[in-house]
Amino acid sequence: MVIASVVPIAAAGQGLDDAFARLAQPEGEGWRIAESDILREWSRSGSPAMDLLLQRGEAALDMGDIPSAIGHLTALTDHAPDFAAGFQMRAAAYATAGQFGPALADLRRTLELEPRHFAALTQLGAMLEEMGDDVRALAAYRASLAIHPHQQEAIDGQARLEHKRIGTDI
């Protein structure tokens, strides 16, 4: 049973589209503000109770309490099935626990709900790289960088895999 009425990202309107346009700018520092605006918007479910579950899940994950993080985030995804941030954060918790199957499923759901979720794409790249699927990891990093070209983790991942592909270490 869904108890929260979550406002989908698409309903956030033109402001989010403008932020993504600023995020993709190769020059200047305006992308930092755009990134912050996007991340802030993504963290808002539209329900104080669901936002609290997200905060508790993030805090538990930060403290290394993976079972509690997964518990809070599962409650969140059960009650707010259209809230991409819940699935993305639970994917991080699952990945930390070494449960790549559920993590991949949650990243898939995140990207269904918000195809521009650069953090989920970078996370997907890192997981695929750890699993040894360099081709798909590189594709995920590239897709993430097409949206947000300033992410250091994705930049490093792409460079690492491109160097590995041509046979040079960095």
Salt bridges, closest charged atoms under 4 A:
ASP17 OD1 - ARG116 NH1 2.78
GLU29 OE1 - ARG32 NE 2.38
GLU35 OE2 - HIS148 NE2 2.75
ASP37 OD2 - ARG22 NH2 3.45
ASP37 OD1 - ARG40 NH2 2.51
GLU41 OE1 - ARG44 NH1 3.56
ASP82 OD1 - ARG109 NH2 3.06
ASP106 OD2 - ARG90 NE 2.55
GLU112 OE1 - ARG109 NH1 3.34
GLU114 OE2 - ARG116 NE 3.23
GLU129 OE2 - ARG160 NE 2.60
ASP133 OD2 - ARG136 NE 3.29
ASP134 OD2 - LYS164 NZ 2.76
GLU162 OE2 - ARG142 NH2 2.90
